[in-house]
Amino acid sequence: MNTTQRPVPSATLDQATRTSRPRRRIAHVLATLAAVAAALVGVTATAMPAHAATSVAGCFRSATPGMSIAGVGVQLQAYGTGGWFTIWSGSLPQSQCVSVNTPYHSNYYLRYAVNYSRFGATWYGTSPYNATPGYGAVHVGTGVVQCAGCRI
């Protein structure tokens, strides 16, 4: 009686490999789609949505205690197919709050942004909320302005 094991024919191994390959391919495709979806959501959902707006108000405060940011440039931005674009520019008053009527941009997501450079320093920040498309007045919150290169 022969007690040696017989080798498994190669056709059986090929069949086992073939049945697991489609599963790995499907898992890879699903993982890729999930990563793409997460990236797209990250692009459009950088801030929490506020309510619909034809008038947008917002405030800013400095991340550095005691530093005034009055006079720093601020923009109202709308989100279009190419990303965020500026629809209004101004400077922060002493109250560090601004309000802009937006009747012609009510079909866009809106936010305030600070991106201002002067004397070798750069101030930057955005409102914590985005106004959603629609009609009405909305406050997009109080954003925090950071300063790179400021000496206090």
Buried (B, 14 or more C-beta within 10 A) or exposed (E): EEEEEEEEEEEEEEEEEEEEEEEEEEEEEEEEEEEEEEEEEEEEEBBEBBBBBBBBBBBBBBBBEEEEBEEBBBBBBBBEEEEBEEBBEEEBEEEBBBEBEBEEBBEBBBBBBBBBEEEEEBBBBBBBBBBBBEEEBBBBBBBBBEBEEBEE
